[in-house]
Amino acid sequence: MWNEIGFLIVVLIIGGLAGAVIVMYNSLIKLRNGADNAWSQINVQLERRADLVSNLVETVKGYAKHEKTTLKGVTEARAGLSNAETVKENEKANTHLTKTLKSLFAVAEAYPDLKADESFEDLMKQLSETENQIAYYRQLYNDVVWQYNNKCQMFPSNIIASFFGFEEERYFEINENEKVVPHINFSSDDTLEAENI
């Protein structure tokens, strides 16, 4: 009788440990998939931004034909963002595109007819909305990465993470010097305003 009880206790302990491993493994999978999903949402918005920038460049070209250097820089920065694959590459390309967009907006400031153009205004509005979406999804991504990385580091889930090869994810960050986004508002008094995220 005691052998049967002892056997039952051992089975329950093994079953409980196996259940705990399964729960921790599944939570790691869920968080990693959540980070992947949030990252794909960032990519969707970055692609939308790249398309808007392309249309913006074409609109500016019609007014500022002699500003080839600025337009070429923005086009190259857009291509760099489209070709970025890793979080680090995206951070670098995003920063470069933001800098070149500032130059483009400075060019646009010199052309009052361009600022009054309906398609330019619409593109600026869409770009502003896209920048807000990028900021939202970057925050969502970083929140999920924070939860996932905690799970990978904290005991006992860190043992499961290490055993099954789960690796920590990188945050999508922006350098302190580049926190001004190209959210541009051409106000009625023709001043250029940029907002921080």
Secondary structure as GFF3:
##gff-version 3
##sequence-region A 1 197
A	DSSP	alpha_helix	2	63	.	.	.	ID=ss1
A	DSSP	alpha_helix	68	83	.	.	.	ID=ss2
A	DSSP	alpha_helix	87	109	.	.	.	ID=ss3
A	DSSP	alpha_helix	112	116	.	.	.	ID=ss4
A	DSSP	alpha_helix	118	153	.	.	.	ID=ss5
A	DSSP	alpha_helix	157	163	.	.	.	ID=ss6
A	DSSP	three_ten_helix	176	178	.	.	.	ID=ss7
A	DSSP	beta_strand	180	186	.	.	.	ID=ss8
A	DSSP	beta_strand	192	196	.	.	.	ID=ss9
###
